[in-house]
């Protein structure tokens, strides 16, 4: 019998959406965190809601925890707190 | 883990339409919507990437539905009179069944969001209505006209009647209700105007 071994890929089911209230207000702020977001393994997609009052940072990830994101963003001096589910 | 839930998604959409129609786009925020729809802001971001994405998705969904329902039963080879009667009937039905959806589209018609859904509307137009109009011209049932002129004559009269109906009054009368006779009388004049 053949066994199919599935690679540990980002299967759709494992992807979680994490959302944070931030003070990433301007395009410049977003530009500043952009390199951090792209070098962090595990961040599949990210964006900041620039047209809403909470400046929500939205992250799609398979394994990162909210604390990981908060650590990365606050390290460069921005506010970042998880929005309650 | 958070998962998608179709019922929840529908109720979020309904609330968003209601809020934007009532309060306008400027006063609209994800947090207010979350409260109104009794979900957490975090939940909203599962369904939508951001505020713009939410508005675009809702507008696209409505305009697809409007297009689909106005093309219901349409065939490019129909006679011009039959096709127009069907279009008028379909459009009127949608307007009366989904008044909030129509108001929502009107709210966002002059915003950048609307630009992104215009493309798909144009595509649909060309595919079915374009052929229908083209065939009618070839059969000598319709005067060739610039699109805008054609559209203004073909549909604006219907929309004005609907507007009067929604207002419940007109410059000439305090009470106005749309009726089949009035619609048909108007449609016959429109057809007459468009005939070569």
Interface residues (C-beta under 8 A of the other chain):
Chain A: X16 X17 X19 X47 X48 X49 X50 X51 X52 X53 X54 X56 X58 X83 X84 X85
Chain B: X1 X2 X29 X30 X31 X40 X41 X42 X43 X45 X46 X49 X50 X51 X52
